[in-house]
Amino acid sequence: MNLEDIIDVRELRNAVRKSARVATINEAYVVQSPKNRIETEALSEKSKKILQSKLDLYASELNHVSAQLDSATRDVGMPDASSYSALKAQEGRLLQLSFFLGLHSTNIGDPQSSLAMDTLTYMRLERDWGTFDSWQKDFIACAMTACNFVVTAYNYDLKRYMNLIVDSMHALPPNVTPVISLAVMPDLYVRDYLDDRKSYVFAMIKELNWDKIDARFKRAERAAAAYEGREQ
């Protein structure tokens, strides 16, 4: 004999839901999108506005999800716990989109872009790829196949920098610190480059803000030293 033969399971579930007391735990957070003007002629003003509107949208949606999570039931024994799981999945997706698009918006748009050979960034990219050109070719290859972002990140376990594709099909590996991000969503460049992604990618790489990127490399190196228990 099954449980359903002697008990109306659906009625029991509804009774439990009605009697459950769900308290707000006040863990909601609020995020703001970066408001950095991108000084570049490689993107039209309309494309820049699209970039900013996406940043604003991700921040708004993330704040909404955060508020919903603050009062969501955390009774994992409930049969309909998938509603909480769905919110967490949405939170993770929006955090990823907000973070990498924010990095992208702050490390592009430098018309005077230049990277000296004696900078930490140049030396680390040359160390881990053999030559700076090899890193750039690999970065471009990732950018041409990614759906959302191509990222250069330091991997603490491999003790080296690596290029990564980050989108719905390629999750960011654990234990890494991103230092360069390039967004390749078509709606960011289609007004200016139509379907010519390669020209867009080349234009963005030519205007990477290496000063800001070098500062990220230095932070990653300090974090790596702390992770490995050695002095920087």
Rosetta silent file (secondary structure, phi, psi, omega in degrees, C-alpha in Angstrom):
SEQUENCE: MNLEDIIDVRELRNAVRKSARVATINEAYVVQSPKNRIETEALSEKSKKILQSKLDLYASELNHVSAQLDSATRDVGMPDASSYSALKAQEGRLLQLSFFLGLHSTNIGDPQSSLAMDTLTYMRLERDWGTFDSWQKDFIACAMTACNFVVTAYNYDLKRYMNLIVDSMHALPPNVTPVISLAVMPDLYVRDYLDDRKSYVFAMIKELNWDKIDARFKRAERAAAAYEGREQ
SCORE:     score description
SCORE:     0.000 S_00000001
   1 L     0.000  134.343  178.813    0.000    0.000    0.000 S_00000001
   2 L   -89.578  158.258  178.455    1.315    3.456   -0.920 S_00000001
   3 H   -58.250  -37.641 -178.473    1.185    6.534    1.255 S_00000001
   4 H   -63.323  -18.898 -178.923   -1.094    8.188   -1.301 S_00000001
   5 H   -75.126  -23.564 -177.039   -3.704    5.444   -0.638 S_00000001
   6 H  -116.874  -14.987 -178.611   -4.303    6.565    2.960 S_00000001
   7 L  -132.835  136.539  172.854   -3.264   10.243    2.948 S_00000001
   8 L   -78.506   93.956 -173.786   -4.059   13.070    0.566 S_00000001
   9 H   -61.079  -38.790 -179.071   -0.421   14.100    0.075 S_00000001
  10 H   -63.001  -42.274  179.603   -1.312   17.259   -1.865 S_00000001
  11 H   -65.062  -38.296  179.054   -3.602   18.443    0.931 S_00000001
  12 H   -64.325  -43.070  179.283   -0.889   17.694    3.489 S_00000001
  13 H   -61.466  -43.630  179.489    1.682   19.698    1.559 S_00000001
  14 H   -63.172  -37.183  179.127   -0.642   22.699    1.331 S_00000001
  15 H   -65.789  -39.679  178.948   -1.304   22.534    5.072 S_00000001
  16 H   -65.365  -42.028  179.410    2.426   22.523    5.806 S_00000001
  17 H   -60.897  -43.081 -177.814    2.988   25.500    3.525 S_00000001
  18 H   -67.431  -33.938 -177.186    0.230   27.509    5.225 S_00000001
  19 H   -86.093  -15.759 -178.188    1.531   26.755    8.718 S_00000001
  20 L   -69.441  135.145  178.548    5.194   27.394    7.886 S_00000001
  21 L  -102.041  112.510 -178.567    6.500   30.692    9.224 S_00000001
  22 L  -102.710  114.923 -177.682    8.962   32.262    6.759 S_00000001
  23 L  -101.664  144.540  173.488   10.982   35.078    8.301 S_00000001
  24 L   -72.387  132.150 -176.170   13.011   37.706    6.481 S_00000001
  25 L  -104.609    6.401  173.026   16.650   37.217    7.406 S_00000001
  26 L    54.191   47.871  175.693   17.869   40.638    6.237 S_00000001
  27 L  -111.184    7.192 -178.001   20.697   39.400    4.045 S_00000001
  28 L   -64.075  144.973  177.366   19.676   41.335    0.940 S_00000001
  29 L  -122.731  162.637  179.649   22.403   43.366   -0.743 S_00000001
  30 L  -126.613  130.959  178.488   22.272   46.259   -3.181 S_00000001
  31 L  -116.562  156.616  176.620   24.633   46.690   -6.130 S_00000001
  32 L  -125.514  143.060  178.427   25.251   49.632   -8.438 S_00000001
  33 L   -80.474  145.585  177.598   26.397   49.535  -12.034 S_00000001
  34 L   -64.295  145.187 -179.711   29.650   51.361  -12.918 S_00000001
  35 L  -120.194   58.532 -178.230   29.192   54.773  -14.551 S_00000001
  36 L   -99.400  124.672  177.773   32.489   55.131  -16.387 S_00000001
  37 L   -72.673  127.937 -179.509   32.508   57.070  -19.635 S_00000001
  38 L   -91.772  110.948 -179.247   34.277   55.034  -22.310 S_00000001
  39 L   -87.567   90.126 -179.654   36.545   57.319  -24.309 S_00000001
  40 L  -151.545  148.079  173.501   36.791   55.497  -27.619 S_00000001
  41 L   -99.971    0.286 -179.899   36.016   56.038  -31.271 S_00000001
  42 L   -78.596  -13.581  177.436   35.806   52.280  -31.845 S_00000001
  43 L  -128.700  141.178  176.863   32.205   52.313  -30.572 S_00000001
  44 L   -74.437  165.423  178.501   29.390   54.678  -31.465 S_00000001
  45 H   -61.917  -35.370  178.634   27.535   56.609  -28.786 S_00000001
  46 H   -64.921  -40.481  178.846   24.533   54.322  -29.295 S_00000001
  47 H   -66.962  -36.730  177.337   26.672   51.241  -28.671 S_00000001
  48 H   -65.211  -38.385  178.322   28.100   52.836  -25.538 S_00000001
  49 H   -66.520  -37.040  177.263   24.568   53.536  -24.328 S_00000001
  50 H   -62.727  -43.503  178.033   23.624   49.895  -24.979 S_00000001
  51 H   -58.677  -47.441 -179.033   26.610   48.800  -22.882 S_00000001
  52 H   -66.779  -37.882 -179.692   25.589   51.075  -20.012 S_00000001
  53 H   -65.203  -34.663  177.604   21.930   50.032  -20.256 S_00000001
  54 H   -68.491  -40.111  176.421   22.951   46.358  -19.946 S_00000001
  55 H   -60.933  -44.599  179.940   25.035   47.180  -16.867 S_00000001
  56 H   -64.896  -40.725 -178.752   22.077   49.040  -15.349 S_00000001
  57 H   -64.854  -45.899 -179.947   19.664   46.223  -16.224 S_00000001
  58 H   -61.147  -41.334  179.844   21.857   43.508  -14.664 S_00000001
  59 H   -65.152  -42.858 -179.925   22.247   45.567  -11.478 S_00000001
  60 H   -63.348  -45.524 -179.565   18.498   46.210  -11.268 S_00000001
  61 H   -66.521  -37.407  179.400   17.615   42.543  -11.810 S_00000001
  62 H   -65.977  -40.114  177.180   20.246   41.414   -9.320 S_00000001
  63 H   -64.566  -36.433  178.128   18.867   43.743   -6.652 S_00000001
  64 H   -65.963  -45.106  179.018   15.378   42.383   -7.330 S_00000001
  65 H   -64.550  -39.892  178.655   16.544   38.774   -6.971 S_00000001
  66 H   -59.050  -42.484  178.730   18.462   39.677   -3.815 S_00000001
  67 H   -65.481  -38.866  178.687   15.290   41.100   -2.267 S_00000001
  68 H   -66.103  -40.575 -179.717   13.324   37.989   -3.220 S_00000001
  69 H   -65.576  -29.682 -176.667   15.949   35.700   -1.715 S_00000001
  70 H   -62.440  -29.031 -178.674   15.876   37.639    1.529 S_00000001
  71 L  -115.322    8.834 -178.926   12.352   36.424    2.273 S_00000001
  72 L   -75.606  147.594  178.447   12.365   33.107    0.406 S_00000001
  73 L   -69.292  139.195  179.285   11.749   29.891    2.338 S_00000001
  74 L  -113.244   21.040  176.584   14.886   27.882    3.033 S_00000001
  75 L   -77.749   90.763 -174.588   13.086   24.713    4.095 S_00000001
  76 L   -67.054  -11.170  178.710   14.948   22.407    1.741 S_00000001
  77 L   -79.659   -9.360 -178.991   12.664   19.549    2.790 S_00000001
  78 L   -72.381  139.963 -179.683    9.763   21.153    0.971 S_00000001
  79 L   -61.674  -26.228 -177.052    8.797   19.426   -2.301 S_00000001
  80 L  -101.908   31.758 -179.347    8.704   22.778   -4.134 S_00000001
  81 L   -63.809  -10.302 -179.133   12.171   23.887   -3.032 S_00000001
  82 H   -62.993  -22.268  178.390   13.021   24.382   -6.701 S_00000001
  83 H   -65.202  -38.743  176.571   11.649   27.948   -6.478 S_00000001
  84 H   -69.330  -41.522  178.714   14.516   28.830   -4.141 S_00000001
  85 H   -61.091  -39.060  179.790   16.945   26.950   -6.363 S_00000001
  86 H   -64.948  -39.668  177.327   15.743   28.928   -9.371 S_00000001
  87 H   -63.965  -41.786  179.167   16.369   32.202   -7.567 S_00000001
  88 H   -65.223  -38.033  177.804   19.895   31.096   -6.634 S_00000001
  89 H   -64.418  -41.510  178.659   20.580   30.085  -10.235 S_00000001
  90 H   -66.127  -39.054  177.586   19.364   33.473  -11.437 S_00000001
  91 H   -60.366  -46.524  179.830   21.502   35.204   -8.828 S_00000001
  92 H   -61.692  -42.080  179.682   24.603   33.354   -9.992 S_00000001
  93 H   -63.381  -45.097 -178.548   23.926   34.167  -13.643 S_00000001
  94 H   -69.455  -36.113  176.184   23.377   37.867  -12.927 S_00000001
  95 H   -61.579  -42.683 -179.936   26.440   38.094  -10.685 S_00000001
  96 H   -65.011  -47.692 -179.953   28.552   36.636  -13.475 S_00000001
  97 H   -61.973  -44.561 -178.772   27.107   38.934  -16.139 S_00000001
  98 H   -64.468  -44.058 -176.057   27.411   42.026  -13.925 S_00000001
  99 H   -65.600  -50.977 -174.958   30.954   41.253  -12.831 S_00000001
 100 H   -73.909  -32.914  175.908   32.458   40.481  -16.223 S_00000001
 101 H   -70.558  -33.979  175.331   30.606   43.231  -18.087 S_00000001
 102 H   -64.398  -43.862  175.745   31.759   45.648  -15.384 S_00000001
 103 H   -60.165  -44.356  179.307   35.364   44.495  -15.861 S_00000001
 104 H   -57.382  -47.681 -175.063   34.940   44.865  -19.614 S_00000001
 105 H   -65.844  -24.509 -178.228   33.616   48.420  -19.345 S_00000001
 106 H   -99.600   -8.979  177.010   36.579   49.504  -17.203 S_00000001
 107 L  -114.045   17.215  173.205   39.392   47.823  -19.136 S_00000001
 108 L  -120.893  175.114  171.208   38.494   49.050  -22.649 S_00000001
 109 L    84.592   26.604  176.186   38.362   52.471  -24.276 S_00000001
 110 L  -106.601   99.472 -178.033   41.948   53.722  -23.978 S_00000001
 111 L   -62.177  -22.398  179.700   42.878   55.326  -27.346 S_00000001
 112 L   -96.781   24.393 -174.753   46.478   55.676  -26.117 S_00000001
 113 L   -52.459  126.925  175.574   46.691   51.986  -25.270 S_00000001
 114 L  -157.430  146.854 -179.550   50.252   50.735  -24.850 S_00000001
 115 L  -128.677  113.757 -179.144   51.933   48.007  -22.821 S_00000001
 116 L   -75.110  149.741 -176.783   55.600   48.375  -21.900 S_00000001
 117 L   -70.611  -18.062 -178.869   57.780   45.283  -21.901 S_00000001
 118 L   -94.361    7.588  178.264   58.947   45.920  -18.337 S_00000001
 119 L   -81.001  155.302  178.021   55.425   45.832  -16.833 S_00000001
 120 H   -59.085  -40.890 -179.427   54.296   42.932  -14.690 S_00000001
 121 H   -58.315  -50.282 -178.593   51.452   42.226  -17.121 S_00000001
 122 H   -61.442  -44.790 -176.926   53.741   41.864  -20.126 S_00000001
 123 H   -65.290  -37.581 -179.450   56.231   39.688  -18.249 S_00000001
 124 H   -72.876  -39.887  178.247   53.543   37.350  -16.900 S_00000001
 125 H   -66.001  -39.155  177.687   51.796   36.951  -20.253 S_00000001
 126 H   -68.098  -37.782  179.173   55.123   36.271  -21.929 S_00000001
 127 H   -63.042  -43.733 -172.291   56.087   33.792  -19.197 S_00000001
 128 H   -89.444  -14.335  177.429   52.879   31.758  -19.491 S_00000001
 129 H  -119.829   -2.506 -177.807   52.441   31.854  -23.288 S_00000001
 130 L    91.913  -49.591  175.604   56.033   32.105  -24.472 S_00000001
 131 L  -142.221  158.139  176.369   55.384   35.422  -26.227 S_00000001
 132 H   -62.715  -38.506  179.175   52.886   38.260  -25.858 S_00000001
 133 H   -61.500  -35.674  178.945   51.698   37.568  -29.411 S_00000001
 134 H   -65.939  -40.703  175.707   50.901   33.966  -28.463 S_00000001
 135 H   -60.844  -45.011 -176.205   48.703   35.175  -25.602 S_00000001
 136 H   -63.753  -41.711  178.709   46.957   37.609  -27.953 S_00000001
 137 H   -63.003  -41.119  179.703   46.283   34.946  -30.606 S_00000001
 138 H   -68.385  -39.741  178.526   44.839   32.605  -27.981 S_00000001
 139 H   -61.795  -43.914  179.663   42.736   35.423  -26.487 S_00000001
 140 H   -65.008  -41.037  179.272   41.336   36.268  -29.931 S_00000001
 141 H   -59.849  -41.687  177.083   40.567   32.604  -30.633 S_00000001
 142 H   -64.896  -43.031 -177.967   38.529   32.435  -27.421 S_00000001
 143 H   -63.362  -32.059 -177.697   36.761   35.707  -28.243 S_00000001
 144 H   -75.156  -16.765 -177.199   35.720   34.427  -31.673 S_00000001
 145 H  -114.838  -11.336 -177.891   33.947   31.386  -30.204 S_00000001
 146 L   -74.962  154.470  175.030   32.556   32.694  -26.893 S_00000001
 147 L   -91.338  -33.890 -176.271   28.903   33.638  -26.429 S_00000001
 148 L  -120.953  -59.363 -173.160   29.421   36.193  -23.658 S_00000001
 149 E  -140.840  151.103  163.393   32.994   36.805  -22.488 S_00000001
 150 E  -115.443  135.226 -171.644   36.626   35.906  -22.989 S_00000001
 151 E  -132.943  136.928  167.096   38.630   36.290  -19.787 S_00000001
 152 E   -99.737  127.783 -175.573   42.285   36.159  -18.812 S_00000001
 153 E  -141.817  152.890  175.261   42.562   34.912  -15.235 S_00000001
 154 E   -89.651  129.247  178.261   45.173   33.672  -12.793 S_00000001
 155 E  -101.150  115.712 -174.857   44.675   30.057  -11.729 S_00000001
 156 L   -69.636  -26.237  179.866   45.978   29.513   -8.190 S_00000001
 157 L   -81.295  -40.314  178.861   46.222   25.747   -8.584 S_00000001
 158 L   -82.857  -14.820  179.982   48.040   25.797  -11.933 S_00000001
 159 L    58.114   46.674  178.266   50.083   28.847  -10.833 S_00000001
 160 E  -161.275  163.456  175.129   49.694   30.538  -14.187 S_00000001
 161 E   -87.568  147.922 -178.404   47.465   32.855  -16.187 S_00000001
 162 E  -146.863  153.141  175.642   45.053   31.317  -18.676 S_00000001
 163 E   -93.247  137.149 -174.858   42.433   32.430  -21.204 S_00000001
 164 E  -133.283  144.199  168.616   38.885   31.275  -20.540 S_00000001
 165 E   -92.939  128.671 -179.345   35.541   31.334  -22.310 S_00000001
 166 E  -124.934  112.012  176.007   32.791   32.336  -19.877 S_00000001
 167 E  -160.555 -166.345 -176.181   29.150   31.896  -20.878 S_00000001
 168 L   -64.541  -23.160 -179.730   26.180   29.635  -20.189 S_00000001
 169 L   -98.886  -11.427 -177.535   28.056   26.632  -21.558 S_00000001
 170 E  -132.064  100.245 -179.838   31.445   27.422  -20.006 S_00000001
 171 L   -77.169  152.247  176.262   31.465   28.127  -16.282 S_00000001
 172 L   -68.242  127.614  179.825   34.326   29.982  -14.649 S_00000001
 173 L   -63.189  158.164  177.904   36.676   27.400  -13.091 S_00000001
 174 L   -72.519  158.735  171.816   37.168   27.524   -9.318 S_00000001
 175 L    63.165   45.157  176.177   40.129   29.240   -7.684 S_00000001
 176 E  -131.370  155.996  174.438   40.857   31.870  -10.326 S_00000001
 177 E  -123.004  113.208  179.952   41.121   35.671  -10.343 S_00000001
 178 E   -69.622  140.824  178.346   40.072   37.427  -13.591 S_00000001
 179 E  -125.179  -21.560  176.607   42.321   40.284  -14.755 S_00000001
 180 E  -136.463  136.375  177.027   41.064   40.982  -18.306 S_00000001
 181 E  -136.277  133.827  175.353   37.498   40.735  -19.629 S_00000001
 182 E  -129.700  118.867  179.875   36.171   41.301  -23.140 S_00000001
 183 E   -82.839  133.812 -177.974   32.430   41.099  -23.789 S_00000001
 184 L  -125.220   21.702  175.489   31.451   39.646  -27.158 S_00000001
 185 L   -63.525  130.636 -174.634   27.648   39.636  -26.983 S_00000001
 186 H   -54.233  -35.583 -176.786   26.448   40.615  -30.498 S_00000001
 187 H   -66.694  -12.659  177.486   24.131   43.379  -29.281 S_00000001
 188 H   -81.869  -20.344 -176.061   27.185   45.271  -28.015 S_00000001
 189 L  -130.363   -7.260 -173.110   28.767   45.611  -31.452 S_00000001
 190 H   -63.135  -30.254  179.061   26.178   44.835  -34.155 S_00000001
 191 H   -65.896  -31.998 -175.593   25.305   48.537  -34.660 S_00000001
 192 H  -101.417  -28.510 -173.296   28.919   49.345  -35.506 S_00000001
 193 H  -124.864    3.729 -176.528   30.298   46.104  -36.934 S_00000001
 194 L    52.794 -123.216  179.875   27.221   44.147  -38.080 S_00000001
 195 L  -100.423   15.645 -178.451   28.301   40.476  -37.958 S_00000001
 196 L   -87.674   74.676 -178.183   32.036   41.270  -38.208 S_00000001
 197 H   -62.357  -36.631 -176.383   33.007   40.109  -34.725 S_00000001
 198 H   -59.118  -44.529  179.160   36.688   39.883  -35.656 S_00000001
 199 H   -63.857  -39.455  177.565   36.937   43.605  -36.420 S_00000001
 200 H   -62.252  -48.091 -179.194   35.166   44.409  -33.146 S_00000001
 201 H   -60.622  -45.166  179.403   37.505   42.166  -31.127 S_00000001
 202 H   -61.760  -41.523 -179.666   40.593   43.656  -32.778 S_00000001
 203 H   -63.822  -40.281 -179.991   39.314   47.198  -32.130 S_00000001
 204 H   -69.327  -40.052 -179.996   38.702   46.467  -28.456 S_00000001
 205 H   -65.535  -35.672  179.408   42.098   44.813  -27.958 S_00000001
 206 H   -66.602  -17.559 -178.789   43.816   47.818  -29.548 S_00000001
 207 L  -119.929   28.357  174.345   42.233   50.021  -26.869 S_00000001
 208 L   -65.445  139.698  178.399   42.713   47.909  -23.745 S_00000001
 209 L   -87.600   92.416 -173.248   43.528   50.031  -20.711 S_00000001
 210 H   -70.763  -23.429  176.548   46.771   48.368  -19.689 S_00000001
 211 H   -64.146  -46.241  178.946   47.291   50.626  -16.657 S_00000001
 212 H   -67.849  -38.616  179.642   44.103   49.320  -15.062 S_00000001
 213 H   -65.911  -40.231  179.646   44.884   45.772  -16.171 S_00000001
 214 H   -63.113  -36.051  176.843   48.387   45.964  -14.712 S_00000001
 215 H   -63.753  -36.639  177.335   46.902   47.018  -11.369 S_00000001
 216 H   -67.703  -40.284  177.197   44.711   43.882  -11.469 S_00000001
 217 H   -59.724  -41.326 -179.625   47.756   41.712  -12.224 S_00000001
 218 H   -64.628  -40.266  177.395   49.512   43.158   -9.174 S_00000001
 219 H   -65.766  -39.744  178.680   46.516   42.377   -6.964 S_00000001
 220 H   -63.918  -38.721  178.710   46.377   38.846   -8.374 S_00000001
 221 H   -65.683  -40.454  177.710   50.082   38.370   -7.630 S_00000001
 222 H   -65.037  -40.655  178.697   49.601   39.521   -4.027 S_00000001
 223 H   -65.484  -38.276  178.974   46.643   37.170   -3.653 S_00000001
 224 H   -64.581  -40.671  178.859   48.690   34.301   -5.116 S_00000001
 225 H   -63.100  -41.808  178.389   51.506   34.957   -2.660 S_00000001
 226 H   -66.665  -39.581 -179.633   49.059   34.912    0.238 S_00000001
 227 H   -63.826  -37.675 -177.746   47.407   31.739   -1.054 S_00000001
 228 H   -89.410   -4.011  177.478   50.778   29.984   -1.293 S_00000001
 229 L    72.451   32.193  178.504   51.979   31.327    2.050 S_00000001
 230 L  -122.291  162.491  179.824   54.960   33.209    0.657 S_00000001
 231 L   -80.022  143.317 -179.924   56.053   36.835    0.840 S_00000001
 232 L   -82.027    0.000    0.000   55.269   39.104   -2.100 S_00000001
